[in-house]
Amino acid sequence: MDSIDLDVLKTCDAWLAAGRRCQLVTVIKTWGSSPRPIGATLAVCEDGSVVGSVSGGCIEDDLIARVRSNGIELARPEIVSYGISADEAHRFGLPCGGTIELAIEPLTQASCIRELLARLADGELVERRVELASGAATLARAPASAIQRVEDGVLVTIHGPRWRLFIIGAGPLSRFLAQVASGMDYRVTVCDPREEYRSGWNLPGVELVHAMPDDLVIEARLDARSAVVALTHDPKLDDLALMEALKSDAFYVGAIGSRLNNEKRRERLKLFDLDDAQLARLHGPIGIYIGSKTPSEIAISIMAEMTAVKNGVPAHMLVPHAAAPQPATEVVCATIRSARAAA
């Protein structure tokens, strides 16, 4: 599962390879409310075909109509604004009078799209620099702190996994969680030293490693863009990794299990000299309560909680599994245990 913006780049590459003209549209600035963030992309082919989104409203319709009426007219990148007036904001579906500034870039084989995709496939965080006066593009490795910007007549966009997710355990739930996270621009690593769980694992774009989870967490040097989720139910695999993660700058650390099992886990982690503030960072039972009962639903629940934490949503606005009468994780855990026993 690709993210929307990665799918845009792949589609552009396919259009160019087929000899078709197209243009890439990138959100570079917003004022007020905007339905899509800075860096969101849209691509329009010469026949009016479109992929991606920059507003989720009528701006796409306007861009498509212009191409269908006049073709790809631009010879070099152009910056345009939508929603300057209240009437325009209403016309283009921008909420609360928002304004959005876009870079419209006609693409060619010299736009470095194929090279960019190759570097992204290697998990690299890439900085793409486009000269607004000429359209010339260059690529470079980007630091983790890089941000999109326009400076000195150059549009700088950042591509690649800005967030990392380390999943402990390679079971069915891990597979669904890895798929959803990959589609949300996470670089996902699944760690499981147990051969019986790794065999048959085949998920493109997700790294599967055979190592002890705590060793992996230490080597990963977790930062504020990292998350760790433990899904094995095995204290020998989960606890030491969680201990290291809770001492790190990871923005999210969570573990599957019932309320009772998570209380026991916290008692065990106290023996590793974790203080109360560090233990309070552990999310468990994991996820927010959405009535989930299957691995795929629980994966969505986990990603919802991770996203809320990443975006700074206050905890009191969420309903954790712990507050639900019967956490969905308990139901699925029981289901998985029954299935294993039957096998």
C-alpha positions as CSV (number, residue, x, y, z in Angstrom):
1,M,0.0,0.0,0.0
2,D,1.6,3.3,-1.1
3,S,0.8,6.7,0.4
4,I,-1.2,9.0,-1.8
5,D,1.8,11.2,-2.6
6,L,4.0,8.3,-3.5
7,D,1.2,7.0,-5.8
8,V,1.3,10.5,-7.5
9,L,5.0,10.2,-8.3
10,K,4.6,6.6,-9.6
11,T,1.8,7.7,-11.9
12,C,3.8,10.7,-13.2
13,D,6.7,8.4,-14.0
14,A,4.4,6.0,-15.9
15,W,2.9,8.9,-17.9
16,L,6.3,10.3,-18.8
17,A,7.5,6.8,-19.8
18,A,4.5,6.6,-22.1
19,G,5.4,9.9,-23.7
20,R,2.5,11.8,-22.2
21,R,2.8,15.3,-20.9
22,C,1.8,16.0,-17.3
23,Q,2.2,18.5,-14.5
24,L,2.8,18.1,-10.8
25,V,0.9,20.3,-8.3
26,T,2.3,20.8,-4.8
27,V,0.8,22.6,-1.8
28,I,3.4,25.0,-0.7
29,K,1.5,27.3,1.7
30,T,-1.8,27.6,3.4
31,W,-3.6,30.3,5.4
32,G,-6.6,29.6,7.6
33,S,-8.3,26.2,7.3
34,S,-7.0,23.9,4.6
35,P,-8.2,20.3,3.9
36,R,-4.7,19.1,2.7
37,P,-1.3,19.8,4.4
38,I,1.8,21.5,3.0
39,G,3.5,19.0,0.7
40,A,0.3,17.3,-0.6
41,T,0.5,16.6,-4.3
42,L,-1.7,16.2,-7.3
43,A,-0.8,15.2,-10.9
44,V,-2.7,16.1,-14.0
45,C,-2.1,14.3,-17.4
46,E,-2.6,16.1,-20.7
47,D,-5.9,14.2,-21.2
48,G,-7.3,15.5,-17.9
49,S,-6.6,12.3,-16.0
50,V,-5.8,13.1,-12.4
51,V,-4.2,11.4,-9.3
52,G,-3.8,12.7,-5.8
53,S,-5.4,15.7,-4.1
54,V,-4.5,19.2,-3.0
55,S,-7.9,20.4,-1.7
56,G,-10.5,17.6,-1.8
57,G,-12.7,20.2,-3.5
58,C,-13.2,22.3,-6.6
59,I,-9.5,23.3,-7.0
60,E,-8.9,19.9,-8.6
61,D,-11.8,20.5,-10.9
62,D,-10.4,23.9,-11.9
63,L,-7.0,22.5,-12.6
64,I,-8.4,19.7,-14.7
65,A,-10.7,22.0,-16.7
66,R,-7.7,24.2,-17.5
67,V,-5.7,21.3,-18.9
68,R,-8.6,19.9,-20.8
69,S,-9.3,23.3,-22.3
70,N,-5.7,24.5,-23.0
71,G,-3.5,21.4,-22.6
72,I,-0.2,21.6,-20.6
73,E,0.7,25.2,-21.3
74,L,3.4,25.9,-18.8
75,A,7.1,25.8,-19.8
76,R,8.4,26.3,-16.3
77,P,7.0,26.1,-12.8
78,E,4.4,28.6,-11.7
79,I,3.0,29.6,-8.2
80,V,-0.7,30.3,-8.0
81,S,-3.1,31.0,-5.1
82,Y,-6.7,30.0,-4.6
83,G,-9.2,31.3,-2.2
84,I,-7.9,34.9,-1.8
85,S,-11.5,36.3,-1.6
86,A,-14.5,34.9,0.3
87,D,-16.2,34.2,-3.0
88,E,-13.3,32.2,-4.3
89,A,-13.0,30.3,-1.0
90,H,-16.6,29.3,-1.2
91,R,-16.3,28.4,-4.9
92,F,-13.2,26.2,-4.4
93,G,-14.6,24.5,-1.3
94,L,-12.0,26.0,1.1
95,P,-13.4,26.0,4.6
96,C,-13.6,29.1,6.7
97,G,-12.2,31.3,4.0
98,G,-8.9,29.4,3.8
99,T,-6.3,30.2,1.2
100,I,-3.9,27.7,-0.5
101,E,-0.8,28.4,-2.5
102,L,0.3,25.8,-5.1
103,A,3.3,25.2,-7.3
104,I,2.4,23.9,-10.7
105,E,5.3,22.2,-12.4
106,P,5.3,20.8,-15.9
107,L,7.3,17.5,-15.8
108,T,9.8,16.1,-18.2
109,Q,12.3,13.3,-18.2
110,A,14.8,15.8,-16.7
111,S,12.5,16.3,-13.6
112,C,14.3,13.4,-11.8
113,I,11.0,11.6,-11.0
114,R,12.4,8.1,-11.8
115,E,15.6,8.7,-9.8
116,L,13.5,10.1,-6.9
117,L,11.4,6.9,-6.9
118,A,14.5,4.7,-6.9
119,R,15.9,6.5,-3.9
120,L,12.6,6.4,-2.1
121,A,12.5,2.6,-2.7
122,D,15.8,2.4,-0.8
123,G,14.1,4.1,2.2
124,E,16.0,7.4,1.7
125,L,14.6,10.8,2.8
126,V,15.2,12.9,-0.2
127,E,15.3,16.7,-0.9
128,R,14.1,17.7,-4.4
129,R,15.1,21.2,-5.5
130,V,13.4,22.8,-8.4
131,E,14.6,26.1,-10.0
132,L,11.4,28.1,-10.5
133,A,13.0,30.1,-13.3
134,S,14.0,27.1,-15.4
135,G,12.3,24.0,-13.9
136,A,15.7,22.3,-13.5
137,A,15.6,19.6,-10.7
138,T,18.2,18.1,-8.5
139,L,18.1,15.6,-5.7
140,A,20.0,15.3,-2.4
141,R,19.8,13.3,0.8
142,A,17.7,15.3,3.3
143,P,18.3,15.6,7.0
144,A,15.6,14.4,9.4
145,S,14.8,18.0,10.3
146,A,14.3,19.1,6.7
147,I,11.1,21.1,5.8
148,Q,9.5,22.1,2.6
149,R,10.2,25.7,1.6
150,V,10.7,28.2,-1.2
151,E,13.9,30.1,-0.9
152,D,15.9,32.2,-3.4
153,G,13.7,31.2,-6.3
154,V,14.0,27.4,-5.5
155,L,11.2,25.1,-4.5
156,V,12.4,22.5,-2.0
157,T,10.2,19.5,-1.4
158,I,10.8,16.6,1.0
159,H,10.0,13.1,0.0
160,G,10.3,9.8,1.8
161,P,9.4,8.3,5.2
162,R,9.3,11.1,7.8
163,W,8.2,8.7,10.5
164,R,9.4,5.3,11.7
165,L,7.4,2.4,13.2
166,F,9.0,-0.6,14.8
167,I,6.6,-3.5,15.3
168,I,7.6,-6.3,17.6
169,G,6.2,-9.6,16.4
170,A,5.3,-10.8,12.9
171,G,1.7,-12.1,13.5
172,P,-1.5,-11.3,11.5
173,L,-2.1,-8.1,13.4
174,S,1.4,-6.9,12.6
175,R,0.8,-7.5,8.9
176,F,-2.4,-5.3,8.9
177,L,-0.7,-2.6,11.0
178,A,2.4,-2.6,8.8
179,Q,0.2,-2.1,5.7
180,V,-1.8,0.8,7.1
181,A,1.3,2.5,8.5
182,S,3.1,2.2,5.2
183,G,0.2,3.9,3.5
184,M,0.6,6.7,6.0
185,D,4.2,7.4,5.1
186,Y,5.9,5.4,7.9
187,R,9.0,3.4,7.3
188,V,8.0,0.2,8.9
189,T,10.3,-2.4,10.4
190,V,8.9,-5.7,11.8
191,C,11.2,-7.6,14.3
192,D,10.7,-11.2,15.3
193,P,13.4,-13.7,16.2
194,R,11.0,-16.6,15.9
195,E,11.4,-18.4,12.7
196,E,7.9,-19.9,12.7
197,Y,6.4,-16.4,12.6
198,R,8.8,-15.0,9.9
199,S,8.2,-17.8,7.5
200,G,5.7,-16.9,4.8
201,W,6.0,-13.2,5.6
202,N,5.9,-11.3,2.3
203,L,5.0,-7.6,2.5
204,P,6.7,-5.4,0.0
205,G,8.2,-2.2,1.4
206,V,8.3,-3.5,5.0
207,E,11.6,-4.6,6.5
208,L,11.5,-7.9,8.4
209,V,14.5,-8.5,10.7
210,H,15.7,-11.5,12.7
211,A,17.0,-9.9,15.9
212,M,16.1,-9.6,19.5
213,P,13.7,-6.7,19.8
214,D,15.6,-4.8,22.5
215,D,18.8,-4.9,20.4
216,L,16.9,-3.5,17.5
217,V,15.4,-0.7,19.6
218,I,18.8,0.3,20.9
219,E,20.4,0.3,17.4
220,A,17.5,2.3,16.0
221,R,18.3,5.3,18.1
222,L,14.7,6.3,18.5
223,D,13.8,9.9,18.0
224,A,10.7,12.0,18.3
225,R,9.5,10.7,14.9
226,S,9.7,7.0,16.0
227,A,7.0,4.7,17.4
228,V,7.3,1.2,18.9
229,V,4.4,-1.2,19.1
230,A,4.8,-4.6,20.9
231,L,2.4,-7.3,19.6
232,T,3.9,-10.7,20.6
233,H,2.2,-11.3,24.1
234,D,5.6,-12.7,25.1
235,P,7.3,-10.8,28.0
236,K,10.7,-12.2,27.0
237,L,10.4,-10.3,23.6
238,D,8.2,-7.4,24.5
239,D,9.4,-6.1,27.9
240,L,13.1,-5.4,27.3
241,A,12.2,-3.6,24.0
242,L,9.5,-1.6,25.7
243,M,11.9,-0.7,28.5
244,E,14.4,0.8,26.0
245,A,11.7,2.5,24.0
246,L,10.2,4.2,27.1
247,K,13.6,5.6,27.9
248,S,13.9,7.1,24.4
249,D,12.4,10.1,22.6
250,A,9.9,7.9,20.7
251,F,6.6,9.8,20.4
252,Y,4.5,6.6,20.9
253,V,5.2,3.3,22.7
254,G,2.4,0.8,23.0
255,A,1.7,-2.9,23.8
256,I,-1.1,-5.2,23.1
257,G,-2.9,-7.1,25.9
258,S,-5.7,-6.9,28.3
259,R,-5.9,-4.3,31.1
260,L,-4.8,-6.9,33.6
261,N,-1.9,-8.0,31.5
262,N,-0.8,-4.5,31.0
263,E,-0.9,-3.8,34.7
264,K,1.3,-6.8,35.2
265,R,3.6,-5.5,32.5
266,R,3.9,-2.2,34.3
267,E,4.8,-4.0,37.5
268,R,7.5,-5.9,35.7
269,L,8.9,-2.7,34.0
270,K,9.2,-1.1,37.4
271,L,11.9,-3.7,38.2
272,F,13.9,-2.2,35.4
273,D,14.1,1.1,37.2
274,L,11.7,3.0,35.0
275,D,10.2,6.0,36.8
276,D,6.5,6.8,36.9
277,A,6.8,9.4,34.1
278,Q,8.4,6.8,31.8
279,L,5.8,4.2,32.7
280,A,3.0,6.7,32.1
281,R,4.1,6.9,28.4
282,L,3.1,3.3,27.8
283,H,-0.1,2.9,25.8
284,G,-1.8,-0.3,26.9
285,P,-4.4,-1.6,26.2
286,I,-3.3,-0.3,22.9
287,G,-5.4,1.8,20.5
288,I,-8.6,3.8,21.0
289,Y,-12.0,2.2,21.5
290,I,-13.9,1.9,18.2
291,G,-15.5,-1.4,18.8
292,S,-12.9,-3.3,16.9
293,K,-12.9,-7.1,17.0
294,T,-10.7,-8.3,14.1
295,P,-7.0,-7.8,13.5
296,S,-7.6,-5.3,10.6
297,E,-10.0,-3.3,12.8
298,I,-7.5,-3.3,15.7
299,A,-4.8,-2.1,13.3
300,I,-6.9,0.9,12.5
301,S,-7.6,1.5,16.2
302,I,-3.8,1.5,16.9
303,M,-3.0,3.8,14.0
304,A,-5.8,6.2,15.1
305,E,-4.3,6.5,18.5
306,M,-0.8,6.9,17.1
307,T,-2.0,9.6,14.7
308,A,-3.8,11.4,17.6
309,V,-0.6,11.4,19.7
310,K,1.5,12.4,16.7
311,N,-0.8,15.3,16.1
312,G,-0.9,16.4,19.7
313,V,-4.6,15.6,20.3
314,P,-5.2,15.8,24.1
315,A,-5.7,12.5,25.8
316,H,-9.0,13.5,27.3
317,M,-10.5,13.7,23.8
318,L,-9.8,10.1,23.1
319,V,-11.6,7.0,24.4
320,P,-8.9,4.4,25.2
321,H,-9.6,0.7,25.3
322,A,-9.0,0.8,29.0
323,A,-12.2,2.8,29.4
324,A,-14.3,0.4,27.3
325,P,-16.3,-2.4,28.9
326,Q,-14.5,-5.0,26.9
327,P,-11.4,-3.9,25.0
328,A,-11.3,-5.3,21.5
329,T,-7.8,-6.4,22.0
330,E,-9.0,-8.9,24.6
331,V,-11.5,-10.3,22.2
332,V,-8.9,-10.8,19.4
333,C,-6.3,-12.1,21.8
334,A,-8.7,-14.8,23.0
335,T,-9.6,-15.6,19.4
336,I,-5.9,-15.9,18.4
337,R,-5.2,-18.1,21.4
338,S,-8.1,-20.4,20.6
339,A,-7.0,-20.7,17.0
340,R,-3.5,-21.6,18.0
341,A,-4.8,-24.2,20.5
342,A,-7.0,-25.7,17.8
343,A,-4.1,-25.9,15.4
